[in-house]
């Protein structure tokens, strides 16, 4: 998932001194980290995976834990999510990239060397098949349906209302 913008609207009740000391340096570093680097998901393929703390855990207005517990749990959530994502990508990124590369290479090869030539071959043969099919329809099927239409054309259906 890489670095992502956090959408947080958590209100914290703390003294201004304690809040400034504990959060400001962290936020300043995070803003710099977010703005740097290229966009790794320019087509928003994984938009549904942008899960924040507020999307998973929420306390209703009737019950609240201590503010420090809330801040701590938020920090632990973000840290564990970040650390495990880094760990899993370290272990799985290269093998999964290898497998995905093989898969897409096989699909590309099949598409380029089997599917497209088969479709093009059918498209080249279709005009002659179309001519043969049309002559068969004109010879056998069209006269049959034409005569059935003439036989059935004298039938009149009139609804009667009682």
GIJOUR-V933511 format. One record per pair of residues at least 12 apart in sequence whose C-alpha atoms are under 8 Angstrom apart, sorted by sequence separation. I is the first residue (numbers start at 0). J is the second residue. If there is no record, write none. Layout:
I:J / I:J
This chain:
52:73 / 52:76 / 52:77 / 51:77 / 4:33 / 2:32 / 3:33 / 2:33 / 1:39 / 7:51 / 9:53 / 6:51 / 7:52 / 3:49 / 5:51 / 7:53 / 0:48 / 0:49 / 13:66 / 12:66 / 11:66 / 0:84
